[in-house]
Amino acid sequence: MAKTQTSIASALDFRHVARPEAQLETDEPQAAEPPPVDTTEAIRWAYRFHRTKRRLRVERRRAARLAGLRFAFTLALLVFVFVVLSLTVWAEVQRLFGL
């Protein structure tokens, strides 16, 4: 008995793949309909959107500036505490060891 070679493509169903949809041809051209969007509301929405975007950008810039100031203040405070602690420790070492 001889085995027949079957192709893998024969086991797959390609009937519904890559078939172009049939084009319907009409004799009369379609009438131009008004746009389904109310342009006045769309314009108001766009203004609100961009105004909010601009306000958020300004707030982010202000927050970044305040974060920089907060960092500088914290750093200065830590340096001040370090200097005060160092001077206190040095004064105690001098008092204890009589330097």
LUMGU-518147 format. One record per residue: residue number from 0; residue in three letters; x, y, z of N, C-alpha, C in turn. Coordinates in Angstrom, 3 decimals, decimal comma. Atoms other than C-alpha are relative to their C-alpha. Layout:
BEGIN
NUM ALA X Y Z X Y Z X Y Z
...
***
This chain:
BEGIN
0 MET 0,815 -1,170 0,000 0,000 0,000 0,000 0,867 1,245 0,000
1 ALA -0,755 -1,244 0,114 1,301 3,317 -1,000 -0,779 1,129 0,665
2 LYS 0,634 -1,138 -0,660 0,595 6,336 1,151 -0,032 1,175 -0,952
3 THR 0,078 -1,191 0,854 -0,638 9,384 -0,674 0,402 1,202 0,825
4 GLN -0,454 -1,217 -0,669 0,982 12,659 0,215 -1,145 1,017 -0,023
5 THR 1,035 -1,031 -0,046 -1,630 15,142 1,390 0,660 1,298 0,447
6 SER -0,536 -1,319 -0,319 -0,896 18,799 1,583 -0,647 0,512 1,283
7 ILE 0,548 -0,589 -1,217 -1,346 20,676 4,822 -1,094 1,004 -0,340
8 ALA 0,988 -0,981 0,424 -3,360 23,274 2,870 -1,360 -0,647 -0,230
9 SER 1,285 0,644 0,227 -6,033 20,727 2,119 -0,773 -0,166 1,303
10 ALA 0,672 0,143 -1,284 -6,812 20,414 5,838 -0,519 1,345 0,514
11 LEU 0,432 -1,325 -0,448 -7,287 24,175 6,216 -1,152 0,501 -0,852
12 ASP 1,157 -0,535 0,703 -10,396 26,061 5,237 0,300 1,424 -0,426
13 PHE -0,345 -1,323 0,522 -9,536 29,032 3,009 -1,168 0,652 -0,744
14 ARG 1,128 -0,537 0,765 -13,041 29,741 1,709 -0,309 1,453 0,335
15 HIS 0,412 -1,342 -0,409 -13,552 32,938 3,707 1,175 0,958 0,193
16 VAL -1,180 -0,817 -0,207 -10,069 34,358 3,603 0,318 0,778 -1,268
17 ALA -0,492 -0,867 1,073 -8,986 37,284 1,426 -0,911 0,039 -1,206
18 ARG 0,939 -0,156 1,106 -12,125 37,471 -0,630 -0,501 1,438 0,003
19 PRO 0,472 -1,377 0,025 -12,938 40,996 -1,746 -1,527 0,061 0,064
20 GLU 1,441 -0,169 -0,110 -16,386 42,253 -0,926 -0,537 0,506 -1,335
21 ALA 0,607 -0,412 1,273 -18,681 42,718 -3,870 -0,366 1,474 0,077
22 GLN 0,307 -1,426 0,062 -19,064 46,353 -4,917 -1,375 0,191 -0,622
23 LEU 1,326 -0,304 0,526 -22,594 47,604 -5,390 0,087 1,303 -0,771
24 GLU -0,028 -1,205 0,816 -22,987 50,086 -8,154 -1,390 0,605 -0,028
25 THR 1,287 -0,688 0,027 -25,754 52,660 -7,914 0,017 1,006 -1,133
26 ASP 0,109 -0,940 1,116 -26,996 54,811 -10,718 0,002 1,443 0,481
27 GLU 0,083 -1,374 -0,474 -27,663 57,897 -8,596 1,103 0,263 1,018
28 PRO -1,031 -0,324 -0,996 -24,857 59,617 -6,693 -0,662 0,329 1,341
29 GLN 0,543 -0,287 -1,328 -25,351 59,983 -2,974 -0,034 1,507 0,234
30 ALA 0,140 -1,424 -0,291 -26,591 63,364 -1,848 0,901 0,350 1,181
31 ALA -0,879 -0,446 -1,074 -24,247 65,347 0,339 -0,848 0,300 1,231
32 GLU 0,746 -0,198 -1,235 -25,564 65,156 3,884 0,778 0,949 0,904
33 PRO -0,724 -0,864 -0,936 -24,751 67,687 6,564 0,799 -0,867 0,971
34 PRO -0,820 0,806 -0,906 -22,032 66,555 8,953 -0,800 -0,372 1,249
35 PRO 0,784 0,455 -1,144 -23,407 64,528 11,856 0,449 0,639 1,317
36 VAL -0,538 -0,607 -1,212 -21,395 66,617 14,341 -0,455 1,452 0,075
37 ASP 0,338 -1,403 -0,225 -22,640 69,875 15,798 1,315 0,754 0,160
38 THR -1,321 -0,636 -0,004 -19,639 72,054 14,979 0,149 1,022 1,114
39 THR -0,134 -0,983 -1,069 -20,449 74,720 17,556 0,394 -0,691 1,307
40 GLU -0,356 0,734 -1,221 -20,305 72,160 20,381 1,408 -0,579 -0,121
41 ALA -1,347 0,535 0,201 -17,174 70,622 18,865 1,043 1,091 0,217
42 ILE -0,940 -1,122 -0,177 -15,490 74,037 18,812 0,115 0,348 1,478
43 ARG -0,051 -0,275 -1,447 -16,469 74,705 22,444 0,799 -1,075 0,729
44 TRP -0,724 1,104 -0,634 -15,175 71,282 23,400 1,505 0,140 -0,242
45 ALA -1,421 -0,163 0,321 -11,863 71,948 21,606 0,617 1,136 0,807
46 TYR -0,505 -1,097 -0,831 -11,478 75,303 23,395 0,205 -0,455 1,440
47 ARG -0,122 0,487 -1,378 -12,147 73,670 26,756 1,171 -0,961 0,138
48 PHE -1,087 0,986 -0,031 -9,745 70,836 25,955 1,363 0,686 0,023
49 HIS -1,302 -0,664 0,085 -6,871 73,147 24,995 0,230 0,937 1,181
50 ARG -0,139 -0,842 -1,179 -7,564 75,538 27,874 0,420 -0,853 1,201
51 THR -0,364 0,912 -1,087 -7,394 72,603 30,300 1,428 -0,496 -0,166
52 LYS -1,372 0,457 0,285 -4,217 71,343 28,632 1,020 1,083 0,372
53 ARG -0,895 -1,113 -0,313 -2,603 74,787 28,960 0,083 0,213 1,518
54 ARG 0,013 -0,171 -1,452 -3,684 75,097 32,617 0,816 -1,093 0,686
55 LEU -0,780 1,092 -0,581 -2,218 71,671 33,422 1,496 0,182 -0,248
56 ARG -1,412 -0,245 0,297 1,047 72,614 31,691 0,571 1,057 0,936
57 VAL -0,447 -1,056 -0,913 1,292 75,792 33,788 0,121 -0,547 1,417
58 GLU -0,058 0,576 -1,348 0,502 73,852 36,964 1,195 -0,932 0,164
59 ARG -1,177 0,890 -0,068 3,176 71,243 36,169 1,284 0,806 0,110
60 ARG -1,184 -0,853 -0,065 5,730 74,007 35,588 0,144 0,607 1,398
61 ARG -0,013 -0,583 -1,341 4,767 75,674 38,885 0,384 -1,058 1,034
62 ALA -0,320 1,082 -0,941 4,939 72,331 40,728 1,473 -0,372 -0,083
63 ALA -1,429 0,322 0,156 8,399 71,629 39,282 0,856 1,086 0,652
64 ARG -0,745 -1,097 -0,606 9,595 75,076 40,369 -0,058 -0,097 1,527
65 LEU 0,134 0,138 -1,448 8,219 74,557 43,880 0,767 -1,210 0,523
66 ALA -0,765 1,176 -0,413 9,802 71,109 44,028 1,484 0,347 0,082
67 GLY -1,399 -0,437 -0,040 13,180 72,698 43,228 0,285 0,844 1,234
68 LEU -0,171 -0,825 -1,203 12,716 75,272 45,977 -0,052 -0,852 1,269
69 ARG 0,101 0,889 -1,155 11,639 72,581 48,421 1,280 -0,799 0,190
70 PHE -1,254 0,765 -0,067 14,745 70,541 47,563 1,136 0,885 0,530
71 ALA -1,065 -0,908 -0,433 17,053 73,558 48,011 -0,145 0,336 1,484
72 PHE 0,234 -0,301 -1,405 15,446 74,450 51,357 0,369 -1,194 0,884
73 THR -0,311 1,205 -0,779 15,718 70,851 52,625 1,507 -0,232 0,047
74 LEU -1,449 0,177 0,048 19,343 70,639 51,507 0,694 1,020 0,910
75 ALA -0,593 -1,032 -0,851 20,204 73,944 53,216 -0,240 -0,319 1,474
76 LEU 0,316 0,368 -1,376 18,458 72,794 56,397 0,875 -1,158 0,478
77 LEU -0,851 1,135 -0,366 20,374 69,490 56,383 1,454 0,431 0,189
78 VAL -1,375 -0,494 -0,138 23,690 71,293 55,855 0,131 0,778 1,306
79 PHE -0,025 -0,763 -1,241 22,855 73,675 58,718 0,021 -0,933 1,213
80 VAL 0,034 0,961 -1,110 21,999 70,760 61,044 1,331 -0,731 0,105
81 PHE -1,291 0,684 -0,002 25,198 68,976 60,001 1,087 0,894 0,611
82 VAL -1,012 -0,933 -0,523 27,317 72,080 60,760 -0,183 0,185 1,499
83 VAL 0,264 -0,183 -1,426 25,637 72,642 64,131 0,409 -1,250 0,773
84 LEU -0,365 1,250 -0,672 26,061 68,973 65,074 1,510 -0,184 0,029
85 SER -1,462 0,148 0,061 29,700 68,960 63,934 0,675 0,929 1,007
86 LEU -0,583 -0,941 -0,946 30,509 72,078 65,968 -0,270 -0,431 1,444
87 THR 0,331 0,479 -1,341 28,733 70,637 69,013 0,881 -1,174 0,382
88 VAL -0,846 1,171 -0,267 30,620 67,345 68,754 1,448 0,449 0,209
89 TRP -1,382 -0,475 -0,130 33,926 69,202 68,276 0,215 0,693 1,356
90 ALA -0,101 -0,686 -1,296 33,254 71,367 71,337 0,015 -1,016 1,131
91 GLU 0,013 1,038 -1,051 32,478 68,257 73,434 1,307 -0,772 0,021
92 VAL -1,280 0,701 0,061 35,617 66,486 72,211 1,085 0,867 0,635
93 GLN -0,994 -0,894 -0,601 37,705 69,542 73,180 -0,168 0,062 1,530
94 ARG 0,244 -0,087 -1,443 36,061 69,732 76,599 0,411 -1,302 0,700
95 LEU -0,297 1,273 -0,637 36,470 65,988 77,301 1,490 -0,286 0,023
96 PHE -1,408 0,359 0,099 40,049 65,623 76,123 0,936 1,176 0,278
97 GLY -0,805 -1,173 -0,349 41,246 69,111 76,995 0,878 0,473 -1,152
98 LEU -0,793 -0,444 1,156 42,455 70,010 73,504 -0,022 1,494 -0,160
***
